[in-house]
Amino acid sequence: MSETVDPRSELTPEWERIARGASGSPEVEHEPELLRELLTFELDGTDYAVAVERVREIIRLRDITAMPRVPACILGVVALRGEIVQVLDLRQRLGLSPCEPTRRARIIVLHGDDDRVTGILVDAVRDVFRVSEGEVESSPANAGSAVIELCRRDTDFVSILDLDQVLDFDAE
């Protein structure tokens, strides 16, 4: 009993190559490059970034109501369309030198756990920056640092923050 072989099965790769060539499609399909979108901002003259998907909105600096018995890096709260948003001084949280906010200062309102939102005060917001996964490297900093990854932007580095680490006060 002989086995019948479909002659098209042996020719299929050749026919696919011819069809791709005729249609102008490349012979080898490449997977699309994965890109990260990062919101970049400035602190103490250095560029930092957070994942865009964690950002809810960016607001101008406004009056912050101080709160008693909170960590020193928590500046207080602001009212945002009827919602109370805690504001964190990111400079202080990262151990940078204190500075009076300027007109360029902004509060980045972030999505947090349990539908909570938190604002982080930054010196200035830059832009949304797209970077490929291959260009992102682990940070050589010590374990426990808020900067978990680095990427190159032109001739400078951008420090990518671990927001969970930044916003976790129970780990202290």
C-alpha positions as CSV (number, residue, x, y, z in Angstrom):
1,M,0.0,0.0,0.0
2,S,1.6,3.2,-1.1
3,E,1.2,6.5,0.7
4,T,-0.1,9.3,-1.4
5,V,1.7,12.6,-0.9
6,D,0.1,15.8,-1.8
7,P,2.5,17.5,-4.2
8,R,1.4,20.9,-3.0
9,S,2.7,20.2,0.5
10,E,6.2,20.0,-0.8
11,L,5.8,23.1,-3.0
12,T,4.1,25.2,-0.4
13,P,7.2,27.0,1.0
14,E,8.2,27.8,-2.6
15,W,4.8,29.1,-3.6
16,E,4.7,31.2,-0.4
17,R,8.0,32.7,-1.3
18,I,6.8,33.5,-4.8
19,A,3.5,34.9,-3.6
20,R,5.3,37.1,-1.0
21,G,7.7,38.3,-3.7
22,A,4.9,39.2,-6.0
23,S,3.0,41.0,-3.3
24,G,6.0,43.0,-2.2
25,S,5.9,41.4,1.3
26,P,9.3,40.6,2.8
27,E,10.3,37.0,2.7
28,V,11.0,36.8,6.4
29,E,8.5,38.3,8.7
30,H,9.9,40.1,11.7
31,E,8.1,40.5,14.9
32,P,7.2,44.0,15.6
33,E,9.6,45.7,18.0
34,L,8.2,46.2,21.5
35,L,8.2,49.8,22.5
36,R,7.7,51.3,26.0
37,E,6.1,54.7,26.4
38,L,7.6,56.6,29.3
39,L,6.7,60.0,30.7
40,T,9.9,61.9,31.2
41,F,10.4,64.6,33.8
42,E,13.2,66.5,35.5
43,L,14.4,66.4,39.1
44,D,17.5,68.3,40.2
45,G,18.6,68.6,36.6
46,T,18.4,64.9,35.8
47,D,15.9,63.1,33.6
48,Y,13.6,60.5,35.2
49,A,10.8,58.5,33.7
50,V,7.7,56.5,34.7
51,A,5.5,54.2,32.6
52,V,2.8,56.2,30.8
53,E,0.2,53.6,31.8
54,R,0.6,54.6,35.4
55,V,-0.1,58.3,34.7
56,R,-3.6,59.6,35.1
57,E,-3.0,63.2,34.5
58,I,-0.5,66.1,35.0
59,I,-1.6,69.2,36.8
60,R,-0.1,72.6,37.7
61,L,1.1,73.2,41.2
62,R,-1.6,74.4,43.5
63,D,-2.1,75.0,47.2
64,I,-1.3,71.8,49.1
65,T,-2.9,71.3,52.5
66,A,-0.4,69.9,55.0
67,M,-1.3,66.8,57.0
68,P,-0.1,65.9,60.5
69,R,1.9,62.8,61.4
70,V,2.9,61.7,57.9
71,P,6.3,61.0,56.5
72,A,8.3,64.2,55.8
73,C,8.2,63.5,52.0
74,I,4.4,63.7,51.9
75,L,3.7,67.4,51.3
76,G,-0.1,67.0,52.0
77,V,-3.2,66.8,49.9
78,V,-4.9,68.7,47.1
79,A,-8.5,68.7,45.9
80,L,-8.9,67.6,42.4
81,R,-12.4,67.7,41.1
82,G,-13.8,66.7,44.4
83,E,-11.2,64.0,45.0
84,I,-8.5,64.1,47.7
85,V,-5.0,63.4,46.2
86,Q,-2.0,62.9,48.4
87,V,1.1,64.7,47.1
88,L,4.6,63.3,47.5
89,D,7.8,65.4,47.2
90,L,9.7,63.1,44.9
91,R,12.9,65.1,45.4
92,Q,12.8,64.4,49.1
93,R,11.7,60.8,48.6
94,L,14.7,60.1,46.4
95,G,17.1,61.8,48.8
96,L,17.8,64.8,46.5
97,S,18.5,68.3,47.8
98,P,15.3,70.3,48.6
99,C,14.3,73.2,46.3
100,E,11.4,75.6,46.1
101,P,9.1,74.7,43.3
102,T,9.2,77.0,40.2
103,R,6.5,77.8,37.7
104,R,7.6,74.8,35.7
105,A,6.9,72.4,38.6
106,R,4.0,69.9,38.1
107,I,2.1,67.3,40.0
108,I,2.0,64.0,38.1
109,V,-1.2,62.1,39.3
110,L,-0.6,58.4,39.2
111,H,-2.8,55.4,39.4
112,G,-2.0,53.3,42.4
113,D,-3.3,50.2,44.1
114,D,-6.9,49.8,45.1
115,D,-8.0,52.6,42.8
116,R,-6.1,55.1,44.9
117,V,-4.3,58.0,43.2
118,T,-1.2,59.7,44.4
119,G,0.5,62.9,43.1
120,I,4.3,63.3,42.8
121,L,5.8,66.8,42.7
122,V,8.5,67.1,40.0
123,D,10.5,70.1,38.8
124,A,9.3,69.9,35.2
125,V,7.5,67.5,32.9
126,R,9.4,66.9,29.6
127,D,7.5,64.6,27.2
128,V,6.4,61.1,26.3
129,F,9.4,59.1,25.1
130,R,9.3,55.8,23.2
131,V,12.1,53.4,23.7
132,S,12.5,49.8,22.6
133,E,12.8,47.0,25.1
134,G,16.3,46.3,23.8
135,E,17.5,49.7,24.8
136,V,16.4,49.4,28.4
137,E,19.0,48.1,30.9
138,S,18.8,47.1,34.5
139,S,20.1,49.7,36.9
140,P,23.5,49.0,38.4
141,A,22.4,50.7,41.6
142,N,22.0,48.9,44.8
143,A,19.0,46.6,45.4
144,G,16.1,48.6,47.0
145,S,16.8,51.7,44.9
146,A,13.9,53.4,43.3
147,V,15.7,53.5,40.0
148,I,15.3,50.1,38.5
149,E,16.2,50.6,34.9
150,L,18.1,53.0,32.6
151,C,17.9,53.9,29.0
152,R,19.9,56.2,26.7
153,R,18.3,59.3,25.2
154,D,20.6,61.1,22.9
155,T,23.8,61.6,24.9
156,D,22.1,61.3,28.4
157,F,20.7,58.6,30.5
158,V,17.1,58.5,31.7
159,S,16.5,56.8,35.1
160,I,13.3,54.7,35.1
161,L,11.6,54.6,38.5
162,D,9.9,51.7,40.2
163,L,6.7,53.5,41.3
164,D,5.7,50.7,43.7
165,Q,9.0,51.2,45.5
166,V,8.6,55.0,45.6
167,L,5.1,54.9,46.9
168,D,5.6,52.0,49.5
169,F,6.1,53.6,52.9
170,D,5.6,50.3,54.7
171,A,9.0,49.0,53.6
172,E,10.8,51.7,55.6
